[in-house]
Amino acid sequence: MRFLLLLFSGIFAGLYLSWPGLVIPENWKCFKDIIAKSAEDKISLKAVMEVSPSYLLKGKNRNKASKIRIVADACFR
């Protein structure tokens, strides 16, 4: 039980340090809007500016985790 408490508190602390806006509801609205607009091929300028040039140049690095990281960086930082 103690291990699970330490594990979950460590995960939460790590996510909060990486993305401090994770607990703000307006940022989740931003996250949902970017996901919805990307399905319609209308990506927001904020999300486009978060993409690093190396991501655009390397086509093989586009897995699901990297896409979530870019959207989360756009909304939660």
C-alpha positions, 0 to 999 in steps of 0.5 A, a space after each residue: 500500500 505504501 509503495 502504491 502511494 509513493 508511486 502515484 504521488 511520484 507520477 503526479 509530481 512528475 506530471 505537475 513539474 512537466 506540465 504545471 497547467 495540468 490541473 487548470 480546467 481551461 487548459 483541458 478545454 484547449 487540449 480537447 479543442 486541439 484534438 477536435 480541430 486536428 480531426 477536421 484538419 484545422 490545427 491551431 496556430 498555438 499547436 503548430 508553434 509547439 512543434 519542433 523543427 526536428 519533429 517535422 524533419 524526421 518523419 519516423 518519430 511520429 508515434 502516438 506518445 509524441 503527438 500527445 506530448 506536443 499537444 500537452 506542451 501547447 496547452 499545459 505549459 
